Amino acid sequence: MDLTNENPTCSSKHNPAGPERKPSKEDDKLSVISWNVDGIDTDNLAERARGLCSYLVSYTPDVVFLQELIPPYIRNLKKWAVHWAYTLIEGGEDGYFTGMMLKKSQVTLLESEIVTYPTTQMTRNLLVAKVSFKGHELWLMTSHYESCKENGKERMEQLRLVMKRMREAPDNINVLFGGDTNLRDTEVAKVGLPSGVFDVWERLGKQEQCRYTWDTKANTNTRIPQICRFRFDRVYLRPATREGVPHLAPDHMALVGQQKLQCGCYTSDHWGILCCFSAE
């Protein structure tokens, strides 16, 4: 499969994002999109990849967390990233994997690493990027936790590893995680979040319109007959606490990707999450 002939500028005739207004941008804001793009579903993949690019053009996020990328999707994103001046970081090479995109004018990559989950049965890992944003170091993390209901024990181990990494970061660094966790609320309750780390959706008041990121009632891509509604995709923040260092604070969250494409499907079977943060 070759998606690389797709136009990286994502012209307006392919733009599904028109009805969704992009938030106002201020110089001190950090804008982030986290999205499982469902690259392993090859139905209408070329148009769905164009759909993703159109949303990125519309919102111009500073940081993009992506899950379920596949090599043809990455080849297309590399072309897009060069055109729109983003740094692309890959969390793997084979099968499906995660990735990050960083807007070069706002975010400078310092270093990145891939942390393997020691007991995963699905080759899942944690992608970490240490970056500079507005002159201060920021740690970014994305992951795709173990899938399927029966793998809750492994998911909780992966959550523990990520929370340990976030908790142990130096107190002068803001740490932001976004990804497809596949978590159920009962699993999070069993593990617990460490002091200083919070769920951004909860911190912003548990807005009902942002609750379900995998929702077969509203999203028909999977063609599953039964209704399944889960908050699989989550964003966690551990703000810096040292005096004199800017502390990130969430001020906005919305779901994106809720407009159907011309092919009659959505960009992904997941909705994307758009978050904006202030530096206080």
C-alpha positions as CSV (number, residue, x, y, z in Angstrom):
1,M,0.0,0.0,0.0
2,D,1.4,3.4,-0.9
3,L,-0.1,6.6,0.5
4,T,2.9,8.8,-0.4
5,N,1.3,10.2,-3.6
6,E,-1.2,12.1,-1.4
7,N,-0.9,15.8,-1.4
8,P,0.8,16.9,1.8
9,T,-0.9,20.3,1.7
10,C,-4.3,18.6,2.2
11,S,-6.3,20.9,0.0
12,S,-9.6,22.2,1.2
13,K,-11.6,19.8,-0.9
14,H,-10.4,17.1,1.5
15,N,-10.7,19.1,4.6
16,P,-13.3,17.6,7.1
17,A,-12.5,20.1,9.8
18,G,-14.5,23.0,8.6
19,P,-17.4,22.9,11.1
20,E,-15.0,22.4,14.1
21,R,-13.5,25.7,15.1
22,K,-9.9,25.8,16.1
23,P,-9.2,27.4,19.5
24,S,-7.5,30.8,19.7
25,K,-3.8,30.6,19.9
26,E,-1.6,32.6,22.2
27,D,2.1,32.6,22.3
28,D,2.3,31.0,25.8
29,K,-0.2,28.2,25.1
30,L,0.8,24.6,24.3
31,S,-1.7,22.8,22.0
32,V,-1.7,19.0,21.8
33,I,-3.6,16.4,19.8
34,S,-3.6,12.8,20.8
35,W,-5.2,10.3,18.4
36,N,-5.3,6.6,17.7
37,V,-5.5,6.8,13.9
38,D,-6.4,3.1,13.4
39,G,-3.8,2.5,10.7
40,I,-4.3,-1.3,11.0
41,D,-7.8,-0.9,9.3
42,T,-6.9,-0.4,5.7
43,D,-10.4,0.5,4.5
44,N,-10.3,4.0,3.0
45,L,-6.9,4.4,4.5
46,A,-5.7,7.0,2.0
47,E,-8.7,9.3,2.5
48,R,-8.5,8.8,6.2
49,A,-4.8,9.8,6.2
50,R,-5.8,12.9,4.3
51,G,-8.4,13.5,6.9
52,L,-5.8,13.4,9.7
53,C,-3.6,15.9,7.8
54,S,-6.5,18.2,7.3
55,Y,-7.2,18.4,11.0
56,L,-3.5,19.0,11.7
57,V,-3.5,21.8,9.1
58,S,-6.7,23.3,10.7
59,Y,-5.5,23.2,14.3
60,T,-1.7,23.4,13.8
61,P,-1.0,21.7,17.2
62,D,2.4,22.1,18.8
63,V,2.5,18.5,19.7
64,V,0.8,15.4,18.2
65,F,0.6,12.0,19.9
66,L,-0.3,9.2,17.4
67,Q,-1.1,5.5,17.9
68,E,-1.6,2.6,15.5
69,L,0.6,4.0,12.8
70,I,1.8,1.6,10.1
71,P,4.8,2.1,7.7
72,P,2.6,3.4,4.7
73,Y,1.0,5.9,7.1
74,I,4.4,7.0,8.4
75,R,5.7,7.6,4.8
76,N,2.8,9.9,4.2
77,L,3.3,11.7,7.4
78,K,7.0,12.2,6.7
79,K,6.1,14.0,3.5
80,W,3.5,16.1,5.4
81,A,5.9,16.9,8.2
82,V,8.6,18.3,5.9
83,H,6.1,20.5,4.1
84,W,4.6,21.9,7.4
85,A,7.9,22.0,9.4
86,Y,7.3,19.3,12.0
87,T,9.7,16.9,13.6
88,L,8.5,13.3,13.3
89,I,9.5,10.7,15.9
90,E,8.7,7.0,15.4
91,G,8.0,4.6,18.2
92,G,8.7,1.5,16.0
93,E,9.3,0.3,12.5
94,D,7.3,-2.9,12.0
95,G,3.6,-3.8,12.4
96,Y,1.9,-0.9,14.1
97,F,3.4,1.6,16.5
98,T,3.2,5.0,18.0
99,G,4.7,8.4,16.9
100,M,5.0,12.0,17.8
101,M,5.0,15.2,15.8
102,L,6.6,18.4,17.1
103,K,6.0,21.8,15.5
104,K,9.6,23.1,14.9
105,S,8.7,26.7,15.5
106,Q,7.5,26.0,19.0
107,V,9.0,22.8,20.2
108,T,12.7,21.6,19.9
109,L,13.6,18.0,20.3
110,L,16.4,17.4,22.8
111,E,16.4,13.6,22.9
112,S,14.0,10.6,22.6
113,E,13.8,7.0,23.8
114,I,11.6,4.0,23.4
115,V,10.9,2.1,26.7
116,T,9.8,-1.5,26.2
117,Y,7.1,-2.9,28.5
118,P,8.8,-6.0,29.9
119,T,5.7,-8.3,29.9
120,T,3.7,-7.0,26.9
121,Q,2.4,-9.7,24.5
122,M,1.5,-7.1,21.8
123,T,4.9,-5.3,21.4
124,R,3.7,-2.2,23.1
125,N,6.1,0.4,24.4
126,L,6.4,3.9,25.8
127,L,7.7,6.7,23.5
128,V,9.4,9.5,25.5
129,A,10.6,12.8,24.0
130,K,12.5,15.4,26.0
131,V,11.9,18.7,24.4
132,S,12.4,22.5,24.9
133,F,9.2,24.6,24.9
134,K,9.5,28.4,25.5
135,G,13.0,27.9,26.8
136,H,12.1,25.3,29.4
137,E,12.5,21.5,29.3
138,L,9.3,19.5,28.8
139,W,8.9,15.7,28.8
140,L,6.3,14.2,26.4
141,M,5.1,10.6,26.5
142,T,2.8,8.6,24.4
143,S,1.8,4.9,24.4
144,H,-0.8,2.4,23.2
145,Y,-1.5,0.1,26.2
146,E,-2.4,-3.6,25.9
147,S,-5.7,-4.1,24.1
148,C,-8.8,-6.3,25.0
149,K,-10.7,-6.7,28.2
150,E,-8.8,-9.8,29.3
151,N,-5.5,-8.0,29.4
152,G,-6.3,-5.7,32.3
153,K,-3.5,-7.0,34.4
154,E,-0.9,-6.1,31.8
155,R,-2.5,-2.7,31.2
156,M,-2.2,-1.9,34.9
157,E,1.5,-2.8,34.9
158,Q,2.0,-0.4,31.9
159,L,0.1,2.3,33.8
160,R,2.3,1.8,36.8
161,L,5.5,2.1,34.7
162,V,4.3,5.3,33.1
163,M,3.2,6.8,36.4
164,K,6.5,6.0,38.0
165,R,8.3,7.8,35.1
166,M,6.1,10.8,35.5
167,R,6.4,10.9,39.3
168,E,10.2,10.6,39.3
169,A,10.8,13.4,36.8
170,P,12.7,16.4,38.3
171,D,10.4,18.9,39.9
172,N,11.5,21.7,37.4
173,I,10.0,19.7,34.5
174,N,6.4,19.5,33.3
175,V,5.5,16.0,32.1
176,L,2.7,15.3,29.7
177,F,1.3,11.9,28.6
178,G,-1.3,11.3,25.9
179,G,-2.3,8.1,24.3
180,D,-4.7,5.2,23.8
181,T,-4.6,3.5,27.2
182,N,-7.4,1.0,26.7
183,L,-8.0,1.6,30.4
184,R,-11.2,0.9,32.3
185,D,-12.0,3.2,35.3
186,T,-11.8,0.2,37.6
187,E,-8.2,-0.5,36.5
188,V,-7.1,3.0,37.2
189,A,-8.8,2.9,40.6
190,K,-6.8,-0.2,41.5
191,V,-3.5,1.3,40.5
192,G,-4.2,4.9,41.5
193,L,-2.5,8.0,40.3
194,P,0.5,9.3,42.2
195,S,0.5,12.6,44.0
196,G,1.0,15.4,41.6
197,V,-0.2,13.6,38.5
198,F,-3.8,14.1,37.3
199,D,-6.2,13.1,34.6
200,V,-6.8,16.2,32.4
201,W,-10.4,15.3,31.6
202,E,-11.2,15.0,35.3
203,R,-9.4,18.2,36.1
204,L,-11.4,20.1,33.6
205,G,-14.7,19.0,35.1
206,K,-15.4,15.7,33.4
207,Q,-17.2,17.2,30.5
208,E,-19.7,14.7,29.1
209,Q,-19.1,15.7,25.5
210,C,-15.4,14.6,25.9
211,R,-16.0,11.4,27.9
212,Y,-16.2,8.7,25.2
213,T,-13.3,8.5,22.8
214,W,-14.2,5.1,21.4
215,D,-17.9,5.2,20.9
216,T,-19.6,2.7,18.5
217,K,-22.9,4.5,19.1
218,A,-21.6,7.6,17.3
219,N,-18.7,6.3,15.3
220,T,-19.6,3.6,12.7
221,N,-16.1,2.8,11.4
222,T,-15.9,-0.5,13.3
223,R,-19.4,-1.7,12.1
224,I,-19.8,-3.4,15.5
225,P,-23.6,-4.0,16.1
226,Q,-23.6,-3.6,19.8
227,I,-23.0,-0.2,21.5
228,C,-19.6,0.1,23.2
229,R,-18.6,3.4,24.8
230,F,-15.2,3.8,26.5
231,R,-12.8,6.6,27.5
232,F,-9.8,4.7,26.2
233,D,-7.8,7.8,25.2
234,R,-6.5,9.8,28.1
235,V,-4.2,12.7,28.9
236,Y,-2.2,12.9,32.1
237,L,-0.2,15.8,33.4
238,R,2.4,16.2,36.1
239,P,3.1,19.9,36.4
240,A,6.5,21.2,37.5
241,T,6.4,22.4,41.1
242,R,9.7,24.2,41.5
243,E,9.4,27.9,42.3
244,G,10.3,30.2,39.3
245,V,9.5,27.5,36.7
246,P,6.4,27.8,34.5
247,H,3.8,25.2,35.5
248,L,1.5,23.8,32.8
249,A,-2.2,23.9,33.5
250,P,-5.0,22.7,31.3
251,D,-7.6,25.2,30.1
252,H,-9.4,23.5,27.3
253,M,-10.3,20.0,25.9
254,A,-12.4,18.9,22.9
255,L,-12.8,15.9,20.7
256,V,-11.9,16.1,17.1
257,G,-12.6,13.9,14.1
258,Q,-16.3,13.8,14.4
259,Q,-17.0,14.9,10.9
260,K,-17.5,12.1,8.2
261,L,-15.2,12.1,5.2
262,Q,-16.4,11.9,1.6
263,C,-15.9,8.1,1.7
264,G,-18.6,8.0,4.4
265,C,-16.3,7.0,7.3
266,Y,-14.5,8.9,9.9
267,T,-10.7,9.6,10.1
268,S,-10.5,6.8,12.8
269,D,-12.6,4.6,14.9
270,H,-11.3,6.7,17.8
271,W,-12.0,10.4,18.3
272,G,-8.9,12.5,18.7
273,I,-8.4,14.6,21.8
274,L,-7.4,18.3,21.5
275,C,-6.0,19.9,24.6
276,C,-4.6,23.4,25.3
277,F,-2.4,24.3,28.2
278,S,-1.3,27.5,29.8
279,A,2.1,28.1,31.4
280,E,1.5,29.7,34.8
